[in-house]
Amino acid sequence: MAKAFNESGAVSDETVEFISSRLKARQLREKMPKPAEMDGTAIRALRDRLQISQSMLAHTLNMSVESISKWERGEKKPNGAALRMLDILQRKGLEVFAQ
């Protein structure tokens, strides 16, 4: 519809590009599986499996060691990008970040 309005001169090229990019982002988001919630026990088990310290996990996720510690103690839960990156680590391992 935006393209039709653009052809008639009612909508700018920039608006069409903006709408198109928003639609592509939504389609991509719908295709991506939602990462599973991870509690402190699961995060600790992941670290143990990967044989890394809290400090190394914090560095990998660009987070603070304090955040990792709070997650593992159950004081806070990871969300957003951190949860997605933990999910990727869970499925693919550290090698995914070494490329």
Contacts in CASP RR format, 6 or more apart in sequence:
PFRMAT RR
TARGET T0000
AUTHOR 0000-0000-0000
METHOD contacts of the structure
MODEL  1
MAKAFNESGAVSDETVEFISSRLKARQLREKMPKPAEMDGTAIRALRDRL
QISQSMLAHTLNMSVESISKWERGEKKPNGAALRMLDILQRKGLEVFAQ
2 11 0 8 1.000
2 15 0 8 1.000
2 16 0 8 1.000
2 19 0 8 1.000
2 20 0 8 1.000
3 16 0 8 1.000
5 11 0 8 1.000
6 12 0 8 1.000
6 13 0 8 1.000
6 15 0 8 1.000
6 16 0 8 1.000
35 83 0 8 1.000
35 84 0 8 1.000
35 86 0 8 1.000
35 87 0 8 1.000
36 87 0 8 1.000
37 77 0 8 1.000
37 83 0 8 1.000
38 46 0 8 1.000
38 71 0 8 1.000
38 77 0 8 1.000
38 78 0 8 1.000
38 83 0 8 1.000
38 86 0 8 1.000
38 87 0 8 1.000
38 90 0 8 1.000
39 74 0 8 1.000
39 77 0 8 1.000
40 71 0 8 1.000
40 72 0 8 1.000
40 73 0 8 1.000
40 74 0 8 1.000
43 57 0 8 1.000
43 68 0 8 1.000
43 71 0 8 1.000
43 72 0 8 1.000
43 78 0 8 1.000
43 86 0 8 1.000
44 72 0 8 1.000
46 57 0 8 1.000
46 86 0 8 1.000
46 89 0 8 1.000
46 90 0 8 1.000
47 53 0 8 1.000
47 54 0 8 1.000
47 57 0 8 1.000
50 57 0 8 1.000
50 89 0 8 1.000
50 93 0 8 1.000
50 94 0 8 1.000
52 60 0 8 1.000
52 94 0 8 1.000
54 65 0 8 1.000
54 68 0 8 1.000
54 69 0 8 1.000
54 72 0 8 1.000
55 65 0 8 1.000
57 63 0 8 1.000
57 68 0 8 1.000
58 64 0 8 1.000
58 65 0 8 1.000
58 67 0 8 1.000
58 68 0 8 1.000
60 85 0 8 1.000
60 89 0 8 1.000
60 94 0 8 1.000
60 97 0 8 1.000
61 68 0 8 1.000
61 82 0 8 1.000
61 85 0 8 1.000
61 86 0 8 1.000
63 82 0 8 1.000
67 76 0 8 1.000
67 78 0 8 1.000
67 82 0 8 1.000
70 76 0 8 1.000
71 77 0 8 1.000
71 78 0 8 1.000
78 86 0 8 1.000
88 96 0 8 1.000
89 96 0 8 1.000
89 97 0 8 1.000
END
